[in-house]
Amino acid sequence: MPAFEDRYYNSADGLRLHYRDYAGGHPDQPPILCLPGLTRNARDFEPVADRFAGDWRVIALDFRGRGLSASDPEPARYMPAAYARDVIKLLDQLGIADAVFVGTSLGGLVTMLIGAMEDERIAGALLNDIGPEVSSEGIARIRAYVGKPVAWESFAEAAATMKERAGDVYPGWDLPEWERFARRCCREEGAHVVYDYDMRIAEPFAQANDSTQPDLWPWLEHLKGKPVAILRGALSDLFTEATADRMVRELGPDAELVTVPDVGHAPSFDEPESIAAVERLLARVKG
């Protein structure tokens, strides 16, 4: 793994937030800014850093309540608008005018929202298994596990449980791949291994999905004319093929759709197809 520094900054409402900073890159090109999914953290983007750090500066965030970032005492703030403000504050603090956003699931929603708020921040974007519409089937699956604490005796035990419960998401993985996955999304707490996020993120997630869903397609408009890659797991139950196809039609020739075979929600960037999609996106950003 390339070297990185664990760095911290304060959100506008006073939370200490963490990001990994893989230094490098040329001063005339924007950094790669990695935003994780609902229950995930900066460690998800180790494969991206493995491939691109050095040639590009890679910054991977822990959203509030995940990884090494502080939990929010007000769970109602675990919403995309707060995450977007946190990201923009980090960019301002680091003096970064724009970045190549790589957003998985929730991170992709935050990317689209930032585009709607300050579209000049987006030098290019990869939206990983997410779009303006999501499937109720996928939401139901996420609701079944998010916010439910589990404790295992070891990472090996966590990996075996995850393989049994979610093996259809990554059907090609054996136990070593599942243990790598467990080490990315879990942490050691005393004598146990637990999920590495604040369980209270489930509260606003449930409330948001119990209400009428807003029309997010206007957010996509702000990515038009920018290099965009849309990554979709062929087995995804959250991000449908129809939604992905519509996104490509609406974004036009600047968008590329990449379907990753034998993967559900969401591609992990361990797949060569996923890394190749990032490579092509970066080539388009550089021109």
C-alpha positions, 0 to 999 in steps of 0.5 A: 500500500502506498504511504499516506497520512491520517489527517483531520479537520473540523466541520462547520458544526465542530466535528473532528473529521478524518481523511487519508491523504496520499501525497503526490501528483502534478500541481497542474492536475486536480486530486482524486477525491474518494467518497464512500458508501453509507456504512463504509470508510476511506479504507474502501479506496485502497485499490484506487490509491494502490494504482494512482497514488504518486501520479495523482494526489488521492484523498479518501474521506471518512464521512462523519460517524464513520471510520476515524471521524467523530460521530454526530451527537445529532443523528438527524444530521447524517444526511447528504447535505451535511456530508456535502458541506463537510466535503466543500469545507475540506476542499476550501481548507486545503485550497483545492479548487476542483477534484476528480470525484470518485463516489460509491453509492452514498458518496455518488449522491454526495458528488451529484449534490456538490455538483448541484451546489458548486458545479465548478468543483467537479473536474470529473466524476465516477459514480459507483453503482448509484444514480438519481433513482434507486431500487426499492429492493436494494433499499430493503436489503440495506435497511435489513442490516444497517444500524444493527450491531454485530460483534465477532471474535475475529476478522476471520469469523466476520468474513465467514459470516459476511460470505454466508449472508452476502455471498451473492454480492461478490459470488467470485470471492473466497474467504481471503477476499471476504476477510480483506472486505471485513478489515475495510468495513470493521474495526477491533473494539476490545476483544471483538470485531464490530462494524466501523460506523455509528449505528445511529446513521440508520435513523435518518436513512429509515426516515428518508426512505419512509417518505416520498422520494424527491426527484434527483434527476435535476442534480445530474444536469450539473454534470453535463459537459464534464467527464463522467464514468458510471460504474454498475455492478451487473448483479446490483439490486440498487442501481438498475440497468434502466437508470444507468442507461437513462443517465448516459442518455441524459449526460450525452457523449461525455459519459461512459457506462461500465458494467462490472460482471459478477458483482452486486452493489457495489463494485469494490475497485478490486475488479480490473474493470473498475480500475480501468474505468478510473484510468479512462476517466483520468485520461479524459480529465487530463485531456 
